[in-house]
Amino acid sequence: MSPAHESRPVTDPRHDHFALFGLPPRFAVDEASLDQAYRRVQAQVHPDRFAASGAAERRVAMQWAARANEAFRTLRSPLARAAYLCEQHGQPIDAESNTAMPADFLMQQMQWREELDDLRDGDADAVRALAEQVEARREGVLARLAAALDEQHDYAAAATAVRELHFIERFRDELAAHLAQVAERGQ
């Protein structure tokens, strides 16, 4: 496959989540339009509509319904949507195996981890303050992703930001679990 072809997005609705829903392939997605498009597609392909049809038609309807569900889940999540756009333009994310990050973010990760370790038995207010820092960084990454994907079409930069967002999302989950534990202990 030629490099020029690899950077071109797929436009076949069987393979492109955005085309399936009739939406432009952008990071900035109007959630109401996405929801409406999803309901429209599901109304057309839902297996219940084909209950009286032959086995082959029911199977195809189930496949299309599953495909619509997968596309909807991907496009609803900023992380999954950004990763999908990068991959569609020849920039695989491989967040679990490709941990290359900017040095400043690696330092930030270490600082957050140290703070969380120090707060394991700490008060909820300090954990909330850390969560606010993480949330501010997340919002900054989302803004960078929107610019890289929708304005600059810099998929390499976007892929790096997606890996950063992947870490942030996991760390947010850890913080939420820690806050829940602190709340259970009544702190």
N, C-alpha and C positions, 0 to 999 in steps of 0.2 A: 504494500500500500504506500503510495507516495506521501511525503510530509504535507503537501498542500491538501490532499484528501483527508488526512488525519485531523487537520485543524478545522475542517468544515463540519458544521453540526448536521446530525441526522434529521431528516424532515419527514420520514415515513411514520405515520401515526402508530404503526405496529411496533416501532422502536423508539419513538420520541414521546416523552411524557407531555411536553408542552403541546405538540401537534395533536395528541389524543384529545386534549381539552380545548383546542382552538385558541391557545394562549401564546403570546410572543415569548420566545425563549430568553427570559430575563431573570435576574436575581430578585429584582423588585417585583413581587407578585401581589396583585390585588386579591386578598384572601376571599372577599365576597364573590368575586368573579370565579375564582378557583372552586369554591364551594358549589356555586351555581352550575358550573360546567361539569363538575363531578356528578352532581345529582342528575343532570341531563344525560350523561353517558350511562350512568347506572340504570336509569329508567329504560334506556334502549337495550341494554345487554343483561339485565338482571335475570338470573336463571328462572325465577318464578314466572317470567313472561313466556318461558319456553317449556313449561311443565307438560303441556300436551303435545309437544313436538317430539320428533324422533331422537334417538340416543345421540346421534352425531350432532344435531343442532343444540341439544342440551349441553353437550360437552364443550362445544365452541362457545356457547353463552357463558359457561362457567369460566373458561379460559379468559374471555374478554372481561368478565367481571373481576377476576383475580388481577388481570393486567391493570384495570382501572383503579383497583384498590392500591396496588403497588405504586402506581404513578401518583396517586393522590397523597399517599403517605410521604413519598419522596418530596413532592413539591410543597407540602405543608411545612416541612421542617427546614429552617434556614440552613442548617448544617448539611443535611442530605441534598437540598436543592443546589447549594453551592458546589458540593462535591460532584453532583451529577453534571452540572454545567461544565466544570473543569474536565471531567472524564469525556464528555461529549466533544470536547475540543482538544483531545489528545494529551491531557495532563492528568494522569492517574494520581490519586491521593495516597493510597497505601498508608493511611494514618497509623496503623499498628506497627508497620515495619519501617516506614520512612519517617524517622523522628527528627529530620533536619529542621532546625528552627533558627530564627535570628537570635544572636547572642543576648540581646536585651530581654527577649522573652524567656530564654533559658534561665537567666538570672531571676526574672520575675517568678518563674515557676518555683525555683528553689526558695525564694523568699516566702511565697505563699505556703509552701509545704512546711517550712520551719515555723511560720506563724501558727499554722493549724496544729502542728505537733505541740507547740507551746500552749495551745488552747484546749488540748484534749480534755482537761479537767477544769477549763476556764469558764468564764461567764458568757451567757448568751449574747450580751451586748457586744463583746469583743468579736465573737464569731459573726454577728450581723455586720459589724464594721468591715471585717474581712470580706464577707459576701458582697458588700457594696462596692469594694475595690474591684473584685472579680467581675461584678456586673458592669461596672464602668468600662473595664477593659473589653468585655464582651461586646458592648455597644460600639466601641471604637473599631473592633475587628469587623463587625457587621457593616459598618460604614465603609471600611476599606474594601470589603468584599463587593459591596454595591458599586463602588467606583471602579474597581479592577474589572469586574465582570460586565457591567452595563455601560460604562463610559469608555474605559481604556482598552477593553478586550485583552487584558494582560492576564492570561490564564495561568502562567507560571507564578506570578505574584499571588493570584487568587488561590492557587493550590497551597502555597505556603500559609496563607491566611486561614484556609480550611483546616490545615493540620493544627494551627494554633487554636482555632475555635473548637476543634475536637478535644483538645486537652482541657480547655476552659469548661466545656460542657460536662466532662467527666468530673472535674474538680468541683463544679457547682453541685453535682449530685452528691459528692462526698460531704460538702458543706451542709447541704440540706439534711443528710442523714445525721451529721453531727449535731445540727440544731435540734433535730427530733429527739436525739438521745439526751441532750441538755434539758429539753422541755420535760422529758419523762422523769428526769432526776429532780425536776422542780427548781432549776437554777434560773 
